[in-house]
Amino acid sequence: MKRFVLLAILGITAVFTTACGGESFSFDVTGNDNFVYEPAALAVKAGSQVTINFTAIGALPHNWLLVSTGIDPTTASDADALAGAVTGEIAGGTSKSITFTAPAAGTYTIVCTVPGHAEAGMRGTLTVEP
Ligand SMILES: [Cu+2]
């Protein structure tokens, strides 16, 4: 009987964790020589664990950085990254994975800070749902 009660408590704990933002999301994102992220638009839940497996698939280096929509993408730097969501510049042909906790519900900008790339259109959007 005691064992049954313990299992029941563990079961409830697992459900509770999921309900409180224990969800996780993982995305394979590429950045190419045409200054495009694929996919460029991502959606997650607030407080979830988000993994970005980022690959610069062409010859050019790229960065994947999450910033507030109040930041001018053309002057953003790694210091503007929210929630530690920044891969840093990676060389063409290489990959890097990062994991961060999704910020509060809202819309955020994804941008590449390699000089000239944001101007060329290398941007995206992260939608965080409640
Ligand atoms: Cu870039």
Backbone and ligand atoms as CSV (ligand in chain L), in Angstrom:
chain,resi,resn,atom,element,x,y,z
A,1,MET,N,N,0.833,-1.212,0.000
A,1,MET,CA,C,0.000,0.000,0.000
A,1,MET,C,C,0.868,1.263,0.000
A,2,LYS,N,N,1.902,1.257,0.846
A,2,LYS,CA,C,2.797,2.424,0.895
A,2,LYS,C,C,3.457,2.670,-0.468
A,3,ARG,N,N,3.827,1.550,-1.085
A,3,ARG,CA,C,4.493,1.672,-2.389
A,3,ARG,C,C,3.539,2.305,-3.412
A,4,PHE,N,N,2.292,1.921,-3.366
A,4,PHE,CA,C,1.298,2.471,-4.295
A,4,PHE,C,C,1.153,3.984,-4.087
A,5,VAL,N,N,1.105,4.416,-2.834
A,5,VAL,CA,C,0.956,5.842,-2.520
A,5,VAL,C,C,2.162,6.620,-3.048
A,6,LEU,N,N,3.352,6.052,-2.862
A,6,LEU,CA,C,4.575,6.728,-3.333
A,6,LEU,C,C,4.541,6.887,-4.856
A,7,LEU,N,N,4.146,5.828,-5.553
A,7,LEU,CA,C,4.069,5.900,-7.016
A,7,LEU,C,C,3.033,6.934,-7.450
A,8,ALA,N,N,1.947,6.993,-6.726
A,8,ALA,CA,C,0.899,7.955,-7.065
A,8,ALA,C,C,1.428,9.382,-6.905
A,9,ILE,N,N,2.194,9.617,-5.846
A,9,ILE,CA,C,2.754,10.960,-5.614
A,9,ILE,C,C,3.748,11.312,-6.723
A,10,LEU,N,N,4.585,10.358,-7.098
A,10,LEU,CA,C,5.545,10.612,-8.167
A,10,LEU,C,C,4.818,10.937,-9.468
A,11,GLY,N,N,3.727,10.247,-9.731
A,11,GLY,CA,C,2.954,10.484,-10.943
A,11,GLY,C,C,2.390,11.883,-10.978
A,12,ILE,N,N,1.871,12.324,-9.857
A,12,ILE,CA,C,1.296,13.675,-9.769
A,12,ILE,C,C,2.392,14.727,-9.964
A,13,THR,N,N,3.572,14.475,-9.392
A,13,THR,CA,C,4.690,15.414,-9.515
A,13,THR,C,C,5.091,15.598,-10.976
A,14,ALA,N,N,5.090,14.497,-11.723
A,14,ALA,CA,C,5.497,14.564,-13.125
A,14,ALA,C,C,4.526,15.419,-13.922
A,15,VAL,N,N,3.244,15.263,-13.681
A,15,VAL,CA,C,2.235,16.040,-14.390
A,15,VAL,C,C,2.366,17.514,-14.022
A,16,PHE,N,N,2.577,17.770,-12.733
A,16,PHE,CA,C,2.711,19.140,-12.235
A,16,PHE,C,C,3.879,19.846,-12.917
A,17,THR,N,N,4.983,19.151,-13.045
A,17,THR,CA,C,6.176,19.736,-13.659
A,17,THR,C,C,5.892,20.151,-15.105
A,18,THR,N,N,5.188,19.288,-15.814
A,18,THR,CA,C,4.859,19.597,-17.201
A,18,THR,C,C,3.947,20.815,-17.283
A,19,ALA,N,N,2.992,20.886,-16.380
A,19,ALA,CA,C,2.023,21.976,-16.393
A,19,ALA,C,C,2.674,23.315,-16.041
A,20,CYS,N,N,3.828,23.274,-15.379
A,20,CYS,CA,C,4.468,24.512,-14.946
A,20,CYS,C,C,5.660,24.888,-15.819
A,21,GLY,N,N,5.621,24.524,-17.060
A,21,GLY,CA,C,6.678,24.983,-17.948
A,21,GLY,C,C,7.811,24.004,-18.115
A,22,GLY,N,N,7.598,22.754,-17.756
A,22,GLY,CA,C,8.642,21.763,-17.909
A,22,GLY,C,C,8.771,21.257,-19.332
A,23,GLU,N,N,8.010,21.836,-20.220
A,23,GLU,CA,C,8.070,21.399,-21.613
A,23,GLU,C,C,9.408,21.780,-22.227
A,24,SER,N,N,9.766,21.081,-23.282
A,24,SER,CA,C,10.994,21.445,-23.967
A,24,SER,C,C,10.747,21.438,-25.474
A,25,PHE,N,N,11.504,22.274,-26.137
A,25,PHE,CA,C,11.404,22.413,-27.590
A,25,PHE,C,C,12.798,22.324,-28.168
A,26,SER,N,N,12.909,21.705,-29.326
A,26,SER,CA,C,14.200,21.599,-29.988
A,26,SER,C,C,14.020,21.911,-31.469
A,27,PHE,N,N,14.878,22.772,-31.980
A,27,PHE,CA,C,14.770,23.175,-33.379
A,27,PHE,C,C,16.122,23.031,-34.071
A,28,ASP,N,N,16.098,22.508,-35.280
A,28,ASP,CA,C,17.285,22.500,-36.132
A,28,ASP,C,C,17.151,23.719,-37.045
A,29,VAL,N,N,18.042,24.683,-36.881
A,29,VAL,CA,C,17.967,25.937,-37.637
A,29,VAL,C,C,19.228,26.083,-38.482
A,30,THR,N,N,19.051,26.504,-39.722
A,30,THR,CA,C,20.216,26.770,-40.561
A,30,THR,C,C,20.275,28.254,-40.909
A,31,GLY,N,N,21.492,28.711,-41.186
A,31,GLY,CA,C,21.712,30.052,-41.706
A,31,GLY,C,C,22.498,29.869,-42.992
A,32,ASN,N,N,22.053,30.480,-44.067
A,32,ASN,CA,C,22.709,30.222,-45.353
A,32,ASN,C,C,23.378,31.476,-45.931
A,33,ASP,N,N,23.968,31.320,-47.101
A,33,ASP,CA,C,24.711,32.416,-47.728
A,33,ASP,C,C,23.792,33.497,-48.305
A,34,ASN,N,N,22.484,33.248,-48.278
A,34,ASN,CA,C,21.522,34.269,-48.727
A,34,ASN,C,C,20.967,35.057,-47.542
A,35,PHE,N,N,21.624,34.889,-46.380
A,35,PHE,CA,C,21.238,35.631,-45.173
A,35,PHE,C,C,19.825,35.288,-44.719
A,36,VAL,N,N,19.498,34.005,-44.814
A,36,VAL,CA,C,18.167,33.539,-44.405
A,36,VAL,C,C,18.315,32.456,-43.338
A,37,TYR,N,N,17.494,32.588,-42.284
A,37,TYR,CA,C,17.381,31.515,-41.291
A,37,TYR,C,C,16.259,30.590,-41.740
A,38,GLU,N,N,16.475,29.302,-41.619
A,38,GLU,CA,C,15.393,28.350,-41.880
A,38,GLU,C,C,15.338,27.350,-40.739
A,39,PRO,N,N,14.221,27.302,-40.000
A,39,PRO,CA,C,13.099,28.241,-40.104
A,39,PRO,C,C,13.447,29.572,-39.434
A,40,ALA,N,N,12.777,30.634,-39.903
A,40,ALA,CA,C,13.011,31.966,-39.340
A,40,ALA,C,C,12.042,32.267,-38.213
A,41,ALA,N,N,10.881,31.619,-38.226
A,41,ALA,CA,C,9.860,31.875,-37.208
A,41,ALA,C,C,9.689,30.642,-36.330
A,42,LEU,N,N,9.888,30.837,-35.031
A,42,LEU,CA,C,9.771,29.738,-34.068
A,42,LEU,C,C,8.736,30.116,-33.019
A,43,ALA,N,N,8.096,29.124,-32.447
A,43,ALA,CA,C,7.128,29.370,-31.376
A,43,ALA,C,C,7.344,28.370,-30.249
A,44,VAL,N,N,7.353,28.874,-29.014
A,44,VAL,CA,C,7.558,28.032,-27.830
A,44,VAL,C,C,6.631,28.512,-26.719
A,45,LYS,N,N,6.663,27.808,-25.592
A,45,LYS,CA,C,5.878,28.200,-24.427
A,45,LYS,C,C,6.784,28.904,-23.414
A,46,ALA,N,N,6.227,29.886,-22.730
A,46,ALA,CA,C,6.980,30.617,-21.705
A,46,ALA,C,C,7.523,29.639,-20.666
A,47,GLY,N,N,8.765,29.832,-20.292
A,47,GLY,CA,C,9.377,29.023,-19.249
A,47,GLY,C,C,9.869,27.661,-19.708
A,48,SER,N,N,9.654,27.323,-20.968
A,48,SER,CA,C,10.089,26.016,-21.463
A,48,SER,C,C,11.590,26.018,-21.730
A,49,GLN,N,N,12.146,24.827,-21.848
A,49,GLN,CA,C,13.553,24.677,-22.215
A,49,GLN,C,C,13.626,24.633,-23.736
A,50,VAL,N,N,14.424,25.512,-24.307
A,50,VAL,CA,C,14.505,25.610,-25.765
A,50,VAL,C,C,15.929,25.287,-26.217
A,51,THR,N,N,16.042,24.335,-27.113
A,51,THR,CA,C,17.340,23.990,-27.681
A,51,THR,C,C,17.364,24.401,-29.147
A,52,ILE,N,N,18.403,25.115,-29.525
A,52,ILE,CA,C,18.604,25.512,-30.913
A,52,ILE,C,C,19.863,24.815,-31.413
A,53,ASN,N,N,19.690,23.965,-32.403
A,53,ASN,CA,C,20.835,23.315,-33.057
A,53,ASN,C,C,21.080,24.104,-34.339
A,54,PHE,N,N,22.063,25.012,-34.265
A,54,PHE,CA,C,22.265,25.973,-35.345
A,54,PHE,C,C,23.434,25.580,-36.236
A,55,THR,N,N,23.221,25.615,-37.551
A,55,THR,CA,C,24.267,25.274,-38.512
A,55,THR,C,C,24.387,26.365,-39.571
A,56,ALA,N,N,25.592,26.838,-39.789
A,56,ALA,CA,C,25.871,27.768,-40.889
A,56,ALA,C,C,26.187,26.884,-42.095
A,57,ILE,N,N,25.206,26.738,-42.995
A,57,ILE,CA,C,25.327,25.710,-44.036
A,57,ILE,C,C,26.120,26.152,-45.264
A,58,GLY,N,N,26.422,27.461,-45.375
A,58,GLY,CA,C,27.176,27.905,-46.540
A,58,GLY,C,C,28.619,28.200,-46.169
A,59,ALA,N,N,29.201,29.165,-46.890
A,59,ALA,CA,C,30.587,29.550,-46.642
A,59,ALA,C,C,30.704,30.631,-45.571
A,60,LEU,N,N,29.603,31.386,-45.381
A,60,LEU,CA,C,29.649,32.528,-44.468
A,60,LEU,C,C,29.450,32.139,-43.004
A,61,PRO,N,N,30.064,32.928,-42.108
A,61,PRO,CA,C,29.815,32.720,-40.681
A,61,PRO,C,C,28.478,33.346,-40.307
A,62,HIS,N,N,27.860,32.841,-39.250
A,62,HIS,CA,C,26.599,33.410,-38.771
A,62,HIS,C,C,26.511,33.316,-37.262
A,63,ASN,N,N,25.496,34.000,-36.736
A,63,ASN,CA,C,25.212,34.017,-35.308
A,63,ASN,C,C,23.697,33.871,-35.186
A,64,TRP,N,N,23.241,33.301,-34.089
A,64,TRP,CA,C,21.786,33.209,-33.807
A,64,TRP,C,C,21.603,33.800,-32.422
A,65,LEU,N,N,20.936,34.938,-32.391
A,65,LEU,CA,C,20.865,35.735,-31.168
A,65,LEU,C,C,19.422,36.179,-30.927
A,66,LEU,N,N,18.965,36.050,-29.686
A,66,LEU,CA,C,17.605,36.464,-29.332
A,66,LEU,C,C,17.657,37.814,-28.610
A,67,VAL,N,N,16.917,38.796,-29.147
A,67,VAL,CA,C,16.897,40.126,-28.524
A,67,VAL,C,C,15.467,40.643,-28.414
A,68,SER,N,N,15.303,41.668,-27.603
A,68,SER,CA,C,14.022,42.349,-27.469
A,68,SER,C,C,13.664,43.037,-28.778
A,69,THR,N,N,12.374,43.183,-29.052
A,69,THR,CA,C,11.966,43.889,-30.261
A,69,THR,C,C,12.327,45.383,-30.166
A,70,GLY,N,N,12.692,45.856,-28.958
A,70,GLY,CA,C,13.093,47.243,-28.788
A,70,GLY,C,C,14.524,47.510,-29.237
A,71,ILE,N,N,15.260,46.451,-29.521
A,71,ILE,CA,C,16.660,46.581,-29.962
A,71,ILE,C,C,16.700,46.727,-31.481
A,72,ASP,N,N,17.494,47.665,-31.963
A,72,ASP,CA,C,17.689,47.818,-33.412
A,72,ASP,C,C,18.541,46.635,-33.894
A,73,PRO,N,N,17.980,45.758,-34.736
A,73,PRO,CA,C,18.734,44.564,-35.165
A,73,PRO,C,C,20.069,44.896,-35.819
A,74,THR,N,N,20.164,46.063,-36.468
A,74,THR,CA,C,21.383,46.379,-37.197
A,74,THR,C,C,22.520,46.814,-36.274
A,75,THR,N,N,22.203,47.091,-35.004
A,75,THR,CA,C,23.266,47.463,-34.072
A,75,THR,C,C,23.337,46.510,-32.884
A,76,ALA,N,N,22.584,45.409,-32.939
A,76,ALA,CA,C,22.575,44.447,-31.831
A,76,ALA,C,C,23.949,43.805,-31.665
A,77,SER,N,N,24.263,43.441,-30.429
A,77,SER,CA,C,25.514,42.721,-30.173
A,77,SER,C,C,25.192,41.563,-29.229
A,78,ASP,N,N,26.176,40.688,-29.040
A,78,ASP,CA,C,25.958,39.529,-28.172
A,78,ASP,C,C,25.528,39.952,-26.766
A,79,ALA,N,N,25.940,41.138,-26.345
A,79,ALA,CA,C,25.583,41.626,-25.009
A,79,ALA,C,C,24.086,41.892,-24.875
A,80,ASP,N,N,23.403,42.017,-26.009
A,80,ASP,CA,C,21.957,42.264,-25.981
A,80,ASP,C,C,21.142,40.972,-25.867
A,81,ALA,N,N,21.801,39.832,-25.880
A,81,ALA,CA,C,21.086,38.547,-25.878
A,81,ALA,C,C,20.220,38.395,-24.628
A,82,LEU,N,N,19.005,37.928,-24.831
A,82,LEU,CA,C,18.083,37.648,-23.733
A,82,LEU,C,C,18.232,36.181,-23.333
A,83,ALA,N,N,18.134,35.928,-22.043
A,83,ALA,CA,C,18.096,34.552,-21.523
A,83,ALA,C,C,19.311,33.719,-21.929
A,84,GLY,N,N,20.422,34.407,-22.259
A,84,GLY,CA,C,21.615,33.659,-22.675
A,84,GLY,C,C,21.444,32.974,-24.016
A,85,ALA,N,N,20.472,33.455,-24.805
A,85,ALA,CA,C,20.163,32.814,-26.083
A,85,ALA,C,C,21.015,33.394,-27.194
A,86,VAL,N,N,22.248,32.919,-27.271
A,86,VAL,CA,C,23.170,33.374,-28.316
A,86,VAL,C,C,24.166,32.258,-28.628
A,87,THR,N,N,24.323,31.955,-29.907
A,87,THR,CA,C,25.303,30.915,-30.270
A,87,THR,C,C,26.697,31.499,-30.351
A,88,GLY,N,N,26.795,32.817,-30.583
A,88,GLY,CA,C,28.077,33.407,-30.922
A,88,GLY,C,C,28.329,33.108,-32.390
A,89,GLU,N,N,29.268,33.852,-32.967
A,89,GLU,CA,C,29.550,33.671,-34.398
A,89,GLU,C,C,30.183,32.301,-34.639
A,90,ILE,N,N,29.601,31.558,-35.583
A,90,ILE,CA,C,30.179,30.261,-35.938
A,90,ILE,C,C,30.592,30.302,-37.401
A,91,ALA,N,N,31.661,29.601,-37.728
A,91,ALA,CA,C,32.189,29.606,-39.100
A,91,ALA,C,C,31.266,28.848,-40.048
A,92,GLY,N,N,31.310,29.210,-41.319
A,92,GLY,CA,C,30.549,28.481,-42.322
A,92,GLY,C,C,30.900,27.007,-42.283
A,93,GLY,N,N,29.890,26.170,-42.361
A,93,GLY,CA,C,30.122,24.735,-42.339
A,93,GLY,C,C,30.179,24.118,-40.958
A,94,THR,N,N,29.955,24.940,-39.925
A,94,THR,CA,C,30.001,24.407,-38.566
A,94,THR,C,C,28.646,24.565,-37.873
A,95,SER,N,N,28.512,23.901,-36.734
A,95,SER,CA,C,27.264,23.911,-35.971
A,95,SER,C,C,27.549,24.208,-34.508
A,96,LYS,N,N,26.510,24.703,-33.839
A,96,LYS,CA,C,26.592,24.873,-32.390
A,96,LYS,C,C,25.195,24.763,-31.818
A,97,SER,N,N,25.082,24.089,-30.674
A,97,SER,CA,C,23.791,23.956,-29.996
A,97,SER,C,C,23.794,24.762,-28.712
A,98,ILE,N,N,22.673,25.418,-28.454
A,98,ILE,CA,C,22.502,26.147,-27.197
A,98,ILE,C,C,21.151,25.767,-26.606
A,99,THR,N,N,21.047,25.872,-25.286
A,99,THR,CA,C,19.776,25.641,-24.606
A,99,THR,C,C,19.546,26.795,-23.646
A,100,PHE,N,N,18.324,27.313,-23.660
A,100,PHE,CA,C,17.989,28.415,-22.760
A,100,PHE,C,C,16.545,28.262,-22.305
A,101,THR,N,N,16.190,29.020,-21.284
A,101,THR,CA,C,14.817,29.016,-20.783
A,101,THR,C,C,14.054,30.128,-21.479
A,102,ALA,N,N,12.936,29.786,-22.105
A,102,ALA,CA,C,12.153,30.782,-22.840
A,102,ALA,C,C,11.722,31.912,-21.899
A,103,PRO,N,N,11.857,33.154,-22.373
A,103,PRO,CA,C,11.444,34.301,-21.554
A,103,PRO,C,C,9.921,34.418,-21.488
A,104,ALA,N,N,9.442,35.496,-20.878
A,104,ALA,CA,C,8.007,35.730,-20.714
A,104,ALA,C,C,7.297,35.781,-22.065
A,105,ALA,N,N,6.003,35.519,-22.024
A,105,ALA,CA,C,5.206,35.533,-23.254
A,105,ALA,C,C,5.380,36.855,-23.992
A,106,GLY,N,N,5.464,36.761,-25.303
A,106,GLY,CA,C,5.651,37.957,-26.114
A,106,GLY,C,C,6.318,37.589,-27.420
A,107,THR,N,N,6.692,38.607,-28.160
A,107,THR,CA,C,7.360,38.407,-29.443
A,107,THR,C,C,8.780,38.945,-29.343
A,108,TYR,N,N,9.727,38.190,-29.833
A,108,TYR,CA,C,11.135,38.552,-29.748
A,108,TYR,C,C,11.770,38.475,-31.134
A,109,THR,N,N,12.877,39.180,-31.268
A,109,THR,CA,C,13.587,39.207,-32.544
A,109,THR,C,C,14.786,38.272,-32.505
A,110,ILE,N,N,14.966,37.530,-33.587
A,110,ILE,CA,C,16.165,36.717,-33.778
A,110,ILE,C,C,17.001,37.464,-34.815
A,111,VAL,N,N,18.293,37.581,-34.563
A,111,VAL,CA,C,19.106,38.342,-35.501
A,111,VAL,C,C,20.529,37.794,-35.565
A,112,CYS,N,N,21.146,37.994,-36.719
A,112,CYS,CA,C,22.553,37.640,-36.914
A,112,CYS,C,C,23.363,38.923,-36.796
A,113,THR,N,N,24.367,38.900,-35.907
A,113,THR,CA,C,25.138,40.119,-35.652
A,113,THR,C,C,26.409,40.230,-36.491
A,114,VAL,N,N,26.624,39.263,-37.379
A,114,VAL,CA,C,27.792,39.401,-38.261
A,114,VAL,C,C,27.553,40.665,-39.100
A,115,PRO,N,N,28.553,41.569,-39.176
A,115,PRO,CA,C,28.343,42.855,-39.854
A,115,PRO,C,C,27.708,42.729,-41.236
A,116,GLY,N,N,26.623,43.470,-41.438
A,116,GLY,CA,C,25.934,43.495,-42.718
A,116,GLY,C,C,24.809,42.472,-42.851
A,117,HIS,N,N,24.800,41.447,-42.006
A,117,HIS,CA,C,23.815,40.383,-42.179
A,117,HIS,C,C,22.392,40.808,-41.792
A,118,ALA,N,N,22.258,41.554,-40.689
A,118,ALA,CA,C,20.907,42.010,-40.306
A,118,ALA,C,C,20.353,42.953,-41.364
A,119,GLU,N,N,21.220,43.817,-41.890
A,119,GLU,CA,C,20.803,44.738,-42.951
A,119,GLU,C,C,20.343,43.959,-44.180
A,120,ALA,N,N,21.005,42.825,-44.435
A,120,ALA,CA,C,20.668,42.002,-45.603
A,120,ALA,C,C,19.411,41.175,-45.371
A,121,GLY,N,N,18.852,41.280,-44.173
A,121,GLY,CA,C,17.590,40.592,-43.907
A,121,GLY,C,C,17.687,39.380,-43.010
A,122,MET,N,N,18.868,39.139,-42.429
A,122,MET,CA,C,19.027,37.938,-41.616
A,122,MET,C,C,18.417,38.139,-40.236
A,123,ARG,N,N,17.118,37.924,-40.183
A,123,ARG,CA,C,16.341,38.127,-38.960
A,123,ARG,C,C,15.264,37.058,-38.872
A,124,GLY,N,N,14.730,36.925,-37.683
A,124,GLY,CA,C,13.636,35.980,-37.475
A,124,GLY,C,C,12.799,36.421,-36.295
A,125,THR,N,N,11.844,35.594,-35.935
A,125,THR,CA,C,10.937,35.923,-34.841
A,125,THR,C,C,10.737,34.705,-33.948
A,126,LEU,N,N,10.825,34.939,-32.656
A,126,LEU,CA,C,10.461,33.910,-31.688
A,126,LEU,C,C,9.189,34.381,-30.987
A,127,THR,N,N,8.138,33.582,-31.125
A,127,THR,CA,C,6.888,33.886,-30.437
A,127,THR,C,C,6.819,33.008,-29.189
A,128,VAL,N,N,6.694,33.657,-28.031
A,128,VAL,CA,C,6.582,32.911,-26.775
A,128,VAL,C,C,5.135,33.002,-26.318
A,129,GLU,N,N,4.492,31.851,-26.260
A,129,GLU,CA,C,3.093,31.787,-25.857
A,129,GLU,C,C,2.977,31.571,-24.364
A,130,PRO,N,N,1.910,32.077,-23.764
A,130,PRO,CA,C,1.731,31.933,-22.306
A,130,PRO,C,C,1.691,30.464,-21.881
L,1,CU,CU,CU,24.635,35.864,-40.613
